[in-house]
Every structure is written in structure tokens, then in C-alpha cells.
């Protein structure tokens, strides 16, 4: 497990997370494990800018 420095800016974080979900990770749980961040923490950060994870689309919308 690696700990990445995630962008503090929520819009940049959204862009990074959706790119990783599209290109590298099977789902949000795998992405969170790679980033070393709790899923709830990541979802909360993106919920603050009105984005929710869509399991079917495998991205934040």
C-alpha cells in the first residue's frame, strides 16, 4: 500500500480520482487502497463539491 499526496483542491482531486478509476483501478475500494485513504474520507471530500460515487459508472458524477 502506498500513500500518495492527494491534491488539496477538490476539483483537482475529482479529476485525478476519475482518471484513475477510468484507467487504472477496478473500483473505488481498490483506488482507496492504492491511495491509502479511507473510502468514507474520499467520498466526503468530493461530496463537499456535490459529487457522489456511481457504482454502475465507476466514477464520481
PDBQT receptor file of N, H, CA, C and O in Angstrom, charges set to zero:
ATOM      1  N   UNK A   1       0.844  -1.168   0.000  1.00  0.00    +0.000 N 
ATOM      2  CA  UNK A   1       0.000   0.000   0.000  1.00  0.00    +0.000 C 
ATOM      3  C   UNK A   1       0.895   1.238   0.000  1.00  0.00    +0.000 C 
ATOM      4  O   UNK A   1       1.869   1.314   0.748  1.00  0.00    +0.000 OA
ATOM      5  N   UNK A   2       0.556   2.189  -0.835  1.00  0.00    +0.000 N 
ATOM      6  H   UNK A   2      -0.236   2.127  -1.443  1.00  0.00    +0.000 HD
ATOM      7  CA  UNK A   2       1.305   3.429  -0.956  1.00  0.00    +0.000 C 
ATOM      8  C   UNK A   2       0.470   4.577  -0.426  1.00  0.00    +0.000 C 
ATOM      9  O   UNK A   2      -0.760   4.543  -0.460  1.00  0.00    +0.000 OA
ATOM     10  N   UNK A   3       1.159   5.591   0.063  1.00  0.00    +0.000 N 
ATOM     11  H   UNK A   3       2.158   5.618   0.090  1.00  0.00    +0.000 HD
ATOM     12  CA  UNK A   3       0.451   6.808   0.493  1.00  0.00    +0.000 C 
ATOM     13  C   UNK A   3       0.841   7.904  -0.474  1.00  0.00    +0.000 C 
ATOM     14  O   UNK A   3       1.988   8.353  -0.487  1.00  0.00    +0.000 OA
ATOM     15  N   UNK A   4      -0.112   8.336  -1.283  1.00  0.00    +0.000 N 
ATOM     16  H   UNK A   4      -1.043   7.971  -1.273  1.00  0.00    +0.000 HD
ATOM     17  CA  UNK A   4       0.117   9.400  -2.246  1.00  0.00    +0.000 C 
ATOM     18  C   UNK A   4      -0.293  10.732  -1.636  1.00  0.00    +0.000 C 
ATOM     19  O   UNK A   4      -1.184  10.795  -0.789  1.00  0.00    +0.000 OA
ATOM     20  N   UNK A   5       0.362  11.780  -2.075  1.00  0.00    +0.000 N 
ATOM     21  H   UNK A   5       1.085  11.728  -2.763  1.00  0.00    +0.000 HD
ATOM     22  CA  UNK A   5      -0.052  13.125  -1.696  1.00  0.00    +0.000 C 
ATOM     23  C   UNK A   5      -1.201  13.498  -2.630  1.00  0.00    +0.000 C 
ATOM     24  O   UNK A   5      -0.990  13.748  -3.817  1.00  0.00    +0.000 OA
ATOM     25  N   UNK A   6      -2.394  13.533  -2.095  1.00  0.00    +0.000 N 
ATOM     26  H   UNK A   6      -2.565  13.330  -1.131  1.00  0.00    +0.000 HD
ATOM     27  CA  UNK A   6      -3.565  13.844  -2.901  1.00  0.00    +0.000 C 
ATOM     28  C   UNK A   6      -3.726  15.355  -3.013  1.00  0.00    +0.000 C 
ATOM     29  O   UNK A   6      -3.375  16.090  -2.089  1.00  0.00    +0.000 OA
ATOM     30  N   UNK A   7      -4.256  15.820  -4.139  1.00  0.00    +0.000 N 
ATOM     31  H   UNK A   7      -4.541  15.223  -4.889  1.00  0.00    +0.000 HD
ATOM     32  CA  UNK A   7      -4.475  17.259  -4.293  1.00  0.00    +0.000 C 
ATOM     33  C   UNK A   7      -5.409  17.797  -3.214  1.00  0.00    +0.000 C 
ATOM     34  O   UNK A   7      -6.409  17.164  -2.875  1.00  0.00    +0.000 OA
ATOM     35  N   UNK A   8      -5.079  18.959  -2.682  1.00  0.00    +0.000 N 
ATOM     36  H   UNK A   8      -4.267  19.474  -2.957  1.00  0.00    +0.000 HD
ATOM     37  CA  UNK A   8      -5.941  19.603  -1.685  1.00  0.00    +0.000 C 
ATOM     38  C   UNK A   8      -7.160  20.229  -2.342  1.00  0.00    +0.000 C 
ATOM     39  O   UNK A   8      -8.234  20.290  -1.743  1.00  0.00    +0.000 OA
ATOM     40  N   UNK A   9      -6.995  20.689  -3.565  1.00  0.00    +0.000 N 
ATOM     41  H   UNK A   9      -6.123  20.639  -4.052  1.00  0.00    +0.000 HD
ATOM     42  CA  UNK A   9      -8.104  21.293  -4.305  1.00  0.00    +0.000 C 
ATOM     43  C   UNK A   9      -9.093  20.194  -4.690  1.00  0.00    +0.000 C 
ATOM     44  O   UNK A   9      -8.708  19.243  -5.370  1.00  0.00    +0.000 OA
ATOM     45  N   UNK A  10     -10.355  20.298  -4.275  1.00  0.00    +0.000 N 
ATOM     46  H   UNK A  10     -10.668  21.071  -3.722  1.00  0.00    +0.000 HD
ATOM     47  CA  UNK A  10     -11.313  19.225  -4.536  1.00  0.00    +0.000 C 
ATOM     48  C   UNK A  10     -11.590  18.976  -6.020  1.00  0.00    +0.000 C 
ATOM     49  O   UNK A  10     -11.885  17.844  -6.402  1.00  0.00    +0.000 OA
ATOM     50  N   UNK A  11     -11.504  19.989  -6.847  1.00  0.00    +0.000 N 
ATOM     51  H   UNK A  11     -11.264  20.909  -6.536  1.00  0.00    +0.000 HD
ATOM     52  CA  UNK A  11     -11.740  19.791  -8.282  1.00  0.00    +0.000 C 
ATOM     53  C   UNK A  11     -10.572  19.019  -8.905  1.00  0.00    +0.000 C 
ATOM     54  O   UNK A  11     -10.777  18.161  -9.764  1.00  0.00    +0.000 OA
ATOM     55  N   UNK A  12      -9.363  19.326  -8.473  1.00  0.00    +0.000 N 
ATOM     56  H   UNK A  12      -9.196  20.023  -7.776  1.00  0.00    +0.000 HD
ATOM     57  CA  UNK A  12      -8.196  18.570  -8.950  1.00  0.00    +0.000 C 
ATOM     58  C   UNK A  12      -8.265  17.131  -8.441  1.00  0.00    +0.000 C 
ATOM     59  O   UNK A  12      -7.917  16.196  -9.162  1.00  0.00    +0.000 OA
ATOM     60  N   UNK A  13      -8.713  16.958  -7.208  1.00  0.00    +0.000 N 
ATOM     61  H   UNK A  13      -8.996  17.717  -6.622  1.00  0.00    +0.000 HD
ATOM     62  CA  UNK A  13      -8.881  15.621  -6.644  1.00  0.00    +0.000 C 
ATOM     63  C   UNK A  13      -9.895  14.832  -7.457  1.00  0.00    +0.000 C 
ATOM     64  O   UNK A  13      -9.663  13.666  -7.777  1.00  0.00    +0.000 OA
ATOM     65  N   UNK A  14     -11.008  15.453  -7.790  1.00  0.00    +0.000 N 
ATOM     66  H   UNK A  14     -11.196  16.400  -7.530  1.00  0.00    +0.000 HD
ATOM     67  CA  UNK A  14     -12.038  14.811  -8.613  1.00  0.00    +0.000 C 
ATOM     68  C   UNK A  14     -11.458  14.346  -9.943  1.00  0.00    +0.000 C 
ATOM     69  O   UNK A  14     -11.695  13.217 -10.372  1.00  0.00    +0.000 OA
ATOM     70  N   UNK A  15     -10.704  15.217 -10.585  1.00  0.00    +0.000 N 
ATOM     71  H   UNK A  15     -10.511  16.134 -10.236  1.00  0.00    +0.000 HD
ATOM     72  CA  UNK A  15     -10.107  14.877 -11.870  1.00  0.00    +0.000 C 
ATOM     73  C   UNK A  15      -9.166  13.680 -11.742  1.00  0.00    +0.000 C 
ATOM     74  O   UNK A  15      -9.220  12.752 -12.550  1.00  0.00    +0.000 OA
ATOM     75  N   UNK A  16      -8.308  13.706 -10.731  1.00  0.00    +0.000 N 
ATOM     76  H   UNK A  16      -8.264  14.459 -10.075  1.00  0.00    +0.000 HD
ATOM     77  CA  UNK A  16      -7.364  12.608 -10.513  1.00  0.00    +0.000 C 
ATOM     78  C   UNK A  16      -8.091  11.301 -10.231  1.00  0.00    +0.000 C 
ATOM     79  O   UNK A  16      -7.768  10.266 -10.813  1.00  0.00    +0.000 OA
ATOM     80  N   UNK A  17      -9.063  11.352  -9.346  1.00  0.00    +0.000 N 
ATOM     81  H   UNK A  17      -9.325  12.193  -8.873  1.00  0.00    +0.000 HD
ATOM     82  CA  UNK A  17      -9.785  10.142  -8.951  1.00  0.00    +0.000 C 
ATOM     83  C   UNK A  17     -10.536   9.542 -10.143  1.00  0.00    +0.000 C 
ATOM     84  O   UNK A  17     -10.468   8.333 -10.363  1.00  0.00    +0.000 OA
ATOM     85  N   UNK A  18     -11.240  10.358 -10.906  1.00  0.00    +0.000 N 
ATOM     86  H   UNK A  18     -11.294  11.340 -10.728  1.00  0.00    +0.000 HD
ATOM     87  CA  UNK A  18     -11.979   9.815 -12.051  1.00  0.00    +0.000 C 
ATOM     88  C   UNK A  18     -11.043   9.280 -13.129  1.00  0.00    +0.000 C 
ATOM     89  O   UNK A  18     -11.365   8.292 -13.790  1.00  0.00    +0.000 OA
ATOM     90  N   UNK A  19      -9.890   9.919 -13.315  1.00  0.00    +0.000 N 
ATOM     91  H   UNK A  19      -9.628  10.721 -12.778  1.00  0.00    +0.000 HD
ATOM     92  CA  UNK A  19      -8.910   9.408 -14.279  1.00  0.00    +0.000 C 
ATOM     93  C   UNK A  19      -8.385   8.047 -13.829  1.00  0.00    +0.000 C 
ATOM     94  O   UNK A  19      -8.276   7.116 -14.627  1.00  0.00    +0.000 OA
ATOM     95  N   UNK A  20      -8.062   7.944 -12.536  1.00  0.00    +0.000 N 
ATOM     96  H   UNK A  20      -8.151   8.700 -11.887  1.00  0.00    +0.000 HD
ATOM     97  CA  UNK A  20      -7.564   6.670 -12.016  1.00  0.00    +0.000 C 
ATOM     98  C   UNK A  20      -8.629   5.582 -12.116  1.00  0.00    +0.000 C 
ATOM     99  O   UNK A  20      -8.316   4.441 -12.458  1.00  0.00    +0.000 OA
ATOM    100  N   UNK A  21      -9.876   5.920 -11.824  1.00  0.00    +0.000 N 
ATOM    101  H   UNK A  21     -10.130   6.846 -11.547  1.00  0.00    +0.000 HD
ATOM    102  CA  UNK A  21     -10.947   4.939 -11.936  1.00  0.00    +0.000 C 
ATOM    103  C   UNK A  21     -11.133   4.499 -13.385  1.00  0.00    +0.000 C 
ATOM    104  O   UNK A  21     -11.426   3.333 -13.648  1.00  0.00    +0.000 OA
ATOM    105  N   UNK A  22     -10.971   5.401 -14.296  1.00  0.00    +0.000 N 
ATOM    106  H   UNK A  22     -10.733   6.349 -14.082  1.00  0.00    +0.000 HD
ATOM    107  CA  UNK A  22     -11.117   5.087 -15.721  1.00  0.00    +0.000 C 
ATOM    108  C   UNK A  22      -9.954   4.236 -16.228  1.00  0.00    +0.000 C 
ATOM    109  O   UNK A  22     -10.160   3.281 -16.976  1.00  0.00    +0.000 OA
ATOM    110  N   UNK A  23      -8.722   4.586 -15.817  1.00  0.00    +0.000 N 
ATOM    111  H   UNK A  23      -8.554   5.361 -15.209  1.00  0.00    +0.000 HD
ATOM    112  CA  UNK A  23      -7.546   3.994 -16.446  1.00  0.00    +0.000 C 
ATOM    113  C   UNK A  23      -6.822   2.912 -15.649  1.00  0.00    +0.000 C 
ATOM    114  O   UNK A  23      -6.133   2.080 -16.239  1.00  0.00    +0.000 OA
ATOM    115  N   UNK A  24      -6.962   2.902 -14.317  1.00  0.00    +0.000 N 
ATOM    116  H   UNK A  24      -7.522   3.578 -13.838  1.00  0.00    +0.000 HD
ATOM    117  CA  UNK A  24      -6.107   2.019 -13.532  1.00  0.00    +0.000 C 
ATOM    118  C   UNK A  24      -6.812   1.136 -12.513  1.00  0.00    +0.000 C 
ATOM    119  O   UNK A  24      -6.385   0.002 -12.296  1.00  0.00    +0.000 OA
ATOM    120  N   UNK A  25      -7.860   1.608 -11.892  1.00  0.00    +0.000 N 
ATOM    121  H   UNK A  25      -8.208   2.529 -12.069  1.00  0.00    +0.000 HD
ATOM    122  CA  UNK A  25      -8.469   0.872 -10.794  1.00  0.00    +0.000 C 
ATOM    123  C   UNK A  25      -9.801   0.265 -11.191  1.00  0.00    +0.000 C 
ATOM    124  O   UNK A  25     -10.562   0.846 -11.964  1.00  0.00    +0.000 OA
ATOM    125  N   UNK A  26     -10.070  -0.916 -10.648  1.00  0.00    +0.000 N 
ATOM    126  H   UNK A  26      -9.451  -1.388 -10.020  1.00  0.00    +0.000 HD
ATOM    127  CA  UNK A  26     -11.321  -1.614 -10.933  1.00  0.00    +0.000 C 
ATOM    128  C   UNK A  26     -12.520  -0.948 -10.275  1.00  0.00    +0.000 C 
ATOM    129  O   UNK A  26     -13.617  -0.937 -10.833  1.00  0.00    +0.000 OA
ATOM    130  N   UNK A  27     -12.309  -0.392  -9.086  1.00  0.00    +0.000 N 
ATOM    131  H   UNK A  27     -11.418  -0.400  -8.633  1.00  0.00    +0.000 HD
ATOM    132  CA  UNK A  27     -13.413   0.231  -8.360  1.00  0.00    +0.000 C 
ATOM    133  C   UNK A  27     -12.865   1.189  -7.313  1.00  0.00    +0.000 C 
ATOM    134  O   UNK A  27     -11.653   1.339  -7.159  1.00  0.00    +0.000 OA
ATOM    135  N   UNK A  28     -13.775   1.831  -6.599  1.00  0.00    +0.000 N 
ATOM    136  H   UNK A  28     -14.760   1.709  -6.724  1.00  0.00    +0.000 HD
ATOM    137  CA  UNK A  28     -13.385   2.839  -5.624  1.00  0.00    +0.000 C 
ATOM    138  C   UNK A  28     -12.604   2.235  -4.460  1.00  0.00    +0.000 C 
ATOM    139  O   UNK A  28     -11.673   2.862  -3.954  1.00  0.00    +0.000 OA
ATOM    140  N   UNK A  29     -12.962   1.043  -4.032  1.00  0.00    +0.000 N 
ATOM    141  H   UNK A  29     -13.718   0.534  -4.443  1.00  0.00    +0.000 HD
ATOM    142  CA  UNK A  29     -12.250   0.412  -2.927  1.00  0.00    +0.000 C 
ATOM    143  C   UNK A  29     -10.785   0.148  -3.289  1.00  0.00    +0.000 C 
ATOM    144  O   UNK A  29      -9.895   0.378  -2.471  1.00  0.00    +0.000 OA
ATOM    145  N   UNK A  30     -10.535  -0.327  -4.496  1.00  0.00    +0.000 N 
ATOM    146  H   UNK A  30     -11.258  -0.513  -5.161  1.00  0.00    +0.000 HD
ATOM    147  CA  UNK A  30      -9.161  -0.569  -4.939  1.00  0.00    +0.000 C 
ATOM    148  C   UNK A  30      -8.383   0.746  -5.019  1.00  0.00    +0.000 C 
ATOM    149  O   UNK A  30      -7.225   0.810  -4.606  1.00  0.00    +0.000 OA
ATOM    150  N   UNK A  31      -9.015   1.783  -5.545  1.00  0.00    +0.000 N 
ATOM    151  H   UNK A  31      -9.956   1.730  -5.881  1.00  0.00    +0.000 HD
ATOM    152  CA  UNK A  31      -8.372   3.092  -5.637  1.00  0.00    +0.000 C 
ATOM    153  C   UNK A  31      -8.006   3.602  -4.244  1.00  0.00    +0.000 C 
ATOM    154  O   UNK A  31      -6.895   4.089  -4.037  1.00  0.00    +0.000 OA
ATOM    155  N   UNK A  32      -8.922   3.495  -3.296  1.00  0.00    +0.000 N 
ATOM    156  H   UNK A  32      -9.824   3.100  -3.464  1.00  0.00    +0.000 HD
ATOM    157  CA  UNK A  32      -8.661   3.964  -1.933  1.00  0.00    +0.000 C 
ATOM    158  C   UNK A  32      -7.513   3.184  -1.304  1.00  0.00    +0.000 C 
ATOM    159  O   UNK A  32      -6.692   3.760  -0.590  1.00  0.00    +0.000 OA
ATOM    160  N   UNK A  33      -7.448   1.896  -1.558  1.00  0.00    +0.000 N 
ATOM    161  H   UNK A  33      -8.115   1.428  -2.138  1.00  0.00    +0.000 HD
ATOM    162  CA  UNK A  33      -6.338   1.088  -1.041  1.00  0.00    +0.000 C 
ATOM    163  C   UNK A  33      -5.020   1.567  -1.644  1.00  0.00    +0.000 C 
ATOM    164  O   UNK A  33      -4.021   1.685  -0.936  1.00  0.00    +0.000 OA
ATOM    165  N   UNK A  34      -5.014   1.841  -2.944  1.00  0.00    +0.000 N 
ATOM    166  H   UNK A  34      -5.826   1.745  -3.519  1.00  0.00    +0.000 HD
ATOM    167  CA  UNK A  34      -3.799   2.347  -3.604  1.00  0.00    +0.000 C 
ATOM    168  C   UNK A  34      -3.373   3.696  -3.035  1.00  0.00    +0.000 C 
ATOM    169  O   UNK A  34      -2.181   3.945  -2.856  1.00  0.00    +0.000 OA
ATOM    170  N   UNK A  35      -4.329   4.556  -2.752  1.00  0.00    +0.000 N 
ATOM    171  H   UNK A  35      -5.297   4.354  -2.897  1.00  0.00    +0.000 HD
ATOM    172  CA  UNK A  35      -4.033   5.892  -2.230  1.00  0.00    +0.000 C 
ATOM    173  C   UNK A  35      -3.777   5.888  -0.728  1.00  0.00    +0.000 C 
ATOM    174  O   UNK A  35      -3.232   6.850  -0.189  1.00  0.00    +0.000 OA
ATOM    175  N   UNK A  36      -4.165   4.819  -0.056  1.00  0.00    +0.000 N 
ATOM    176  H   UNK A  36      -4.608   4.037  -0.494  1.00  0.00    +0.000 HD
ATOM    177  CA  UNK A  36      -4.009   4.764   1.393  1.00  0.00    +0.000 C 
ATOM    178  C   UNK A  36      -4.948   5.729   2.098  1.00  0.00    +0.000 C 
ATOM    179  O   UNK A  36      -4.576   6.362   3.086  1.00  0.00    +0.000 OA
ATOM    180  N   UNK A  37      -6.177   5.838   1.579  1.00  0.00    +0.000 N 
ATOM    181  H   UNK A  37      -6.479   5.324   0.776  1.00  0.00    +0.000 HD
ATOM    182  CA  UNK A  37      -7.172   6.744   2.147  1.00  0.00    +0.000 C 
ATOM    183  C   UNK A  37      -8.459   5.959   2.391  1.00  0.00    +0.000 C 
ATOM    184  O   UNK A  37      -8.804   5.060   1.624  1.00  0.00    +0.000 OA
ATOM    185  N   UNK A  38      -9.156   6.305   3.452  1.00  0.00    +0.000 N 
ATOM    186  H   UNK A  38      -8.876   7.036   4.075  1.00  0.00    +0.000 HD
ATOM    187  CA  UNK A  38     -10.438   5.666   3.736  1.00  0.00    +0.000 C 
ATOM    188  C   UNK A  38     -11.465   6.106   2.696  1.00  0.00    +0.000 C 
ATOM    189  O   UNK A  38     -11.540   7.280   2.334  1.00  0.00    +0.000 OA
ATOM    190  N   UNK A  39     -12.242   5.156   2.232  1.00  0.00    +0.000 N 
ATOM    191  H   UNK A  39     -12.181   4.202   2.526  1.00  0.00    +0.000 HD
ATOM    192  CA  UNK A  39     -13.270   5.459   1.231  1.00  0.00    +0.000 C 
ATOM    193  C   UNK A  39     -14.189   6.573   1.711  1.00  0.00    +0.000 C 
ATOM    194  O   UNK A  39     -14.520   7.482   0.950  1.00  0.00    +0.000 OA
ATOM    195  N   UNK A  40     -14.600   6.503   2.966  1.00  0.00    +0.000 N 
ATOM    196  H   UNK A  40     -14.332   5.765   3.585  1.00  0.00    +0.000 HD
ATOM    197  CA  UNK A  40     -15.515   7.495   3.516  1.00  0.00    +0.000 C 
ATOM    198  C   UNK A  40     -14.903   8.896   3.473  1.00  0.00    +0.000 C 
ATOM    199  O   UNK A  40     -15.596   9.874   3.190  1.00  0.00    +0.000 OA
ATOM    200  N   UNK A  41     -13.612   8.986   3.752  1.00  0.00    +0.000 N 
ATOM    201  H   UNK A  41     -13.049   8.192   3.981  1.00  0.00    +0.000 HD
ATOM    202  CA  UNK A  41     -12.921  10.278   3.722  1.00  0.00    +0.000 C 
ATOM    203  C   UNK A  41     -12.910  10.865   2.312  1.00  0.00    +0.000 C 
ATOM    204  O   UNK A  41     -13.170  12.054   2.126  1.00  0.00    +0.000 OA
ATOM    205  N   UNK A  42     -12.609  10.029   1.328  1.00  0.00    +0.000 N 
ATOM    206  H   UNK A  42     -12.399   9.064   1.479  1.00  0.00    +0.000 HD
ATOM    207  CA  UNK A  42     -12.581  10.490  -0.060  1.00  0.00    +0.000 C 
ATOM    208  C   UNK A  42     -13.981  10.892  -0.517  1.00  0.00    +0.000 C 
ATOM    209  O   UNK A  42     -14.158  11.942  -1.135  1.00  0.00    +0.000 OA
ATOM    210  N   UNK A  43     -14.973  10.060  -0.213  1.00  0.00    +0.000 N 
ATOM    211  H   UNK A  43     -14.830   9.208   0.289  1.00  0.00    +0.000 HD
ATOM    212  CA  UNK A  43     -16.342  10.391  -0.610  1.00  0.00    +0.000 C 
ATOM    213  C   UNK A  43     -16.809  11.690   0.038  1.00  0.00    +0.000 C 
ATOM    214  O   UNK A  43     -17.515  12.476  -0.593  1.00  0.00    +0.000 OA
ATOM    215  N   UNK A  44     -16.425  11.920   1.281  1.00  0.00    +0.000 N 
ATOM    216  H   UNK A  44     -15.852  11.281   1.793  1.00  0.00    +0.000 HD
ATOM    217  CA  UNK A  44     -16.821  13.148   1.969  1.00  0.00    +0.000 C 
ATOM    218  C   UNK A  44     -16.200  14.377   1.302  1.00  0.00    +0.000 C 
ATOM    219  O   UNK A  44     -16.868  15.395   1.120  1.00  0.00    +0.000 OA
ATOM    220  N   UNK A  45     -14.927  14.275   0.941  1.00  0.00    +0.000 N 
ATOM    221  H   UNK A  45     -14.385  13.448   1.089  1.00  0.00    +0.000 HD
ATOM    222  CA  UNK A  45     -14.249  15.401   0.281  1.00  0.00    +0.000 C 
ATOM    223  C   UNK A  45     -14.937  15.755  -1.033  1.00  0.00    +0.000 C 
ATOM    224  O   UNK A  45     -15.074  16.932  -1.364  1.00  0.00    +0.000 OA
ATOM    225  N   UNK A  46     -15.367  14.744  -1.779  1.00  0.00    +0.000 N 
ATOM    226  H   UNK A  46     -15.255  13.787  -1.510  1.00  0.00    +0.000 HD
ATOM    227  CA  UNK A  46     -15.994  15.016  -3.072  1.00  0.00    +0.000 C 
ATOM    228  C   UNK A  46     -17.479  15.344  -2.926  1.00  0.00    +0.000 C 
ATOM    229  O   UNK A  46     -18.056  16.012  -3.784  1.00  0.00    +0.000 OA
ATOM    230  N   UNK A  47     -18.085  14.882  -1.861  1.00  0.00    +0.000 N 
ATOM    231  H   UNK A  47     -17.616  14.339  -1.165  1.00  0.00    +0.000 HD
ATOM    232  CA  UNK A  47     -19.474  15.255  -1.581  1.00  0.00    +0.000 C 
ATOM    233  C   UNK A  47     -19.568  16.750  -1.282  1.00  0.00    +0.000 C 
ATOM    234  O   UNK A  47     -20.584  17.388  -1.559  1.00  0.00    +0.000 OA
ATOM    235  N   UNK A  48     -18.482  17.304  -0.705  1.00  0.00    +0.000 N 
ATOM    236  H   UNK A  48     -17.657  16.785  -0.480  1.00  0.00    +0.000 HD
ATOM    237  CA  UNK A  48     -18.449  18.740  -0.404  1.00  0.00    +0.000 C 
ATOM    238  C   UNK A  48     -18.595  19.599  -1.656  1.00  0.00    +0.000 C 
ATOM    239  O   UNK A  48     -19.022  20.750  -1.566  1.00  0.00    +0.000 OA
ATOM    240  N   UNK A  49     -18.245  19.053  -2.827  1.00  0.00    +0.000 N 
ATOM    241  H   UNK A  49     -17.899  18.118  -2.900  1.00  0.00    +0.000 HD
ATOM    242  CA  UNK A  49     -18.429  19.793  -4.090  1.00  0.00    +0.000 C 
ATOM    243  C   UNK A  49     -19.550  19.147  -4.922  1.00  0.00    +0.000 C 
ATOM    244  O   UNK A  49     -19.600  19.283  -6.145  1.00  0.00    +0.000 OA
ATOM    245  N   UNK A  50     -20.437  18.446  -4.220  1.00  0.00    +0.000 N 
ATOM    246  H   UNK A  50     -20.396  18.336  -3.227  1.00  0.00    +0.000 HD
ATOM    247  CA  UNK A  50     -21.658  17.877  -4.816  1.00  0.00    +0.000 C 
ATOM    248  C   UNK A  50     -21.408  16.751  -5.812  1.00  0.00    +0.000 C 
ATOM    249  O   UNK A  50     -22.118  16.639  -6.812  1.00  0.00    +0.000 OA
ATOM    250  N   UNK A  51     -20.404  15.917  -5.548  1.00  0.00    +0.000 N 
ATOM    251  H   UNK A  51     -19.827  16.008  -4.736  1.00  0.00    +0.000 HD
ATOM    252  CA  UNK A  51     -20.161  14.734  -6.371  1.00  0.00    +0.000 C 
ATOM    253  C   UNK A  51     -20.345  13.489  -5.520  1.00  0.00    +0.000 C 
ATOM    254  O   UNK A  51     -19.904  13.430  -4.372  1.00  0.00    +0.000 OA
ATOM    255  N   UNK A  52     -21.004  12.496  -6.105  1.00  0.00    +0.000 N 
ATOM    256  H   UNK A  52     -21.362  12.544  -7.038  1.00  0.00    +0.000 HD
ATOM    257  CA  UNK A  52     -21.239  11.211  -5.449  1.00  0.00    +0.000 C 
ATOM    258  C   UNK A  52     -20.682  10.110  -6.349  1.00  0.00    +0.000 C 
ATOM    259  O   UNK A  52     -20.663  10.239  -7.573  1.00  0.00    +0.000 OA
ATOM    260  N   UNK A  53     -20.230   9.032  -5.721  1.00  0.00    +0.000 N 
ATOM    261  H   UNK A  53     -20.245   8.927  -4.727  1.00  0.00    +0.000 HD
ATOM    262  CA  UNK A  53     -19.722   7.901  -6.490  1.00  0.00    +0.000 C 
ATOM    263  C   UNK A  53     -20.877   7.100  -7.062  1.00  0.00    +0.000 C 
ATOM    264  O   UNK A  53     -21.824   6.771  -6.347  1.00  0.00    +0.000 OA
ATOM    265  N   UNK A  54     -20.803   6.788  -8.342  1.00  0.00    +0.000 N 
ATOM    266  H   UNK A  54     -20.034   7.056  -8.923  1.00  0.00    +0.000 HD
ATOM    267  CA  UNK A  54     -21.801   5.979  -9.021  1.00  0.00    +0.000 C 
ATOM    268  C   UNK A  54     -21.179   4.612  -9.282  1.00  0.00    +0.000 C 
ATOM    269  O   UNK A  54     -20.275   4.480 -10.107  1.00  0.00    +0.000 OA
ATOM    270  N   UNK A  55     -21.670   3.590  -8.569  1.00  0.00    +0.000 N 
ATOM    271  H   UNK A  55     -22.404   3.697  -7.898  1.00  0.00    +0.000 HD
ATOM    272  CA  UNK A  55     -21.121   2.229  -8.711  1.00  0.00    +0.000 C 
ATOM    273  C   UNK A  55     -21.240   1.701 -10.128  1.00  0.00    +0.000 C 
ATOM    274  O   UNK A  55     -20.334   1.036 -10.629  1.00  0.00    +0.000 OA
ATOM    275  N   UNK A  56     -22.351   1.996 -10.768  1.00  0.00    +0.000 N 
ATOM    276  H   UNK A  56     -23.087   2.537 -10.361  1.00  0.00    +0.000 HD
ATOM    277  CA  UNK A  56     -22.572   1.480 -12.123  1.00  0.00    +0.000 C 
ATOM    278  C   UNK A  56     -21.589   2.104 -13.128  1.00  0.00    +0.000 C 
ATOM    279  O   UNK A  56     -21.029   1.406 -13.974  1.00  0.00    +0.000 OA
ATOM    280  N   UNK A  57     -21.389   3.422 -13.024  1.00  0.00    +0.000 N 
ATOM    281  H   UNK A  57     -21.844   3.989 -12.338  1.00  0.00    +0.000 HD
ATOM    282  CA  UNK A  57     -20.484   4.113 -13.942  1.00  0.00    +0.000 C 
ATOM    283  C   UNK A  57     -19.023   4.022 -13.513  1.00  0.00    +0.000 C 
ATOM    284  O   UNK A  57     -18.116   4.271 -14.307  1.00  0.00    +0.000 OA
ATOM    285  N   UNK A  58     -18.804   3.658 -12.234  1.00  0.00    +0.000 N 
ATOM    286  H   UNK A  58     -19.541   3.455 -11.589  1.00  0.00    +0.000 HD
ATOM    287  CA  UNK A  58     -17.464   3.585 -11.641  1.00  0.00    +0.000 C 
ATOM    288  C   UNK A  58     -16.731   4.918 -11.732  1.00  0.00    +0.000 C 
ATOM    289  O   UNK A  58     -15.567   4.979 -12.128  1.00  0.00    +0.000 OA
ATOM    290  N   UNK A  59     -17.441   5.989 -11.356  1.00  0.00    +0.000 N 
ATOM    291  H   UNK A  59     -18.386   5.939 -11.034  1.00  0.00    +0.000 HD
ATOM    292  CA  UNK A  59     -16.838   7.320 -11.312  1.00  0.00    +0.000 C 
ATOM    293  C   UNK A  59     -17.705   8.225 -10.463  1.00  0.00    +0.000 C 
ATOM    294  O   UNK A  59     -18.841   7.896 -10.121  1.00  0.00    +0.000 OA
ATOM    295  N   UNK A  60     -17.138   9.375 -10.134  1.00  0.00    +0.000 N 
ATOM    296  H   UNK A  60     -16.216   9.642 -10.412  1.00  0.00    +0.000 HD
ATOM    297  CA  UNK A  60     -17.892  10.389  -9.401  1.00  0.00    +0.000 C 
ATOM    298  C   UNK A  60     -18.631  11.267 -10.393  1.00  0.00    +0.000 C 
ATOM    299  O   UNK A  60     -18.056  11.748 -11.369  1.00  0.00    +0.000 OA
ATOM    300  N   UNK A  61     -19.907  11.466 -10.131  1.00  0.00    +0.000 N 
ATOM    301  H   UNK A  61     -20.375  11.074  -9.339  1.00  0.00    +0.000 HD
ATOM    302  CA  UNK A  61     -20.751  12.279 -11.018  1.00  0.00    +0.000 C 
ATOM    303  C   UNK A  61     -21.530  13.285 -10.191  1.00  0.00    +0.000 C 
ATOM    304  O   UNK A  61     -22.303  14.070 -10.741  1.00  0.00    +0.000 OA
TER     305      UNK A  61
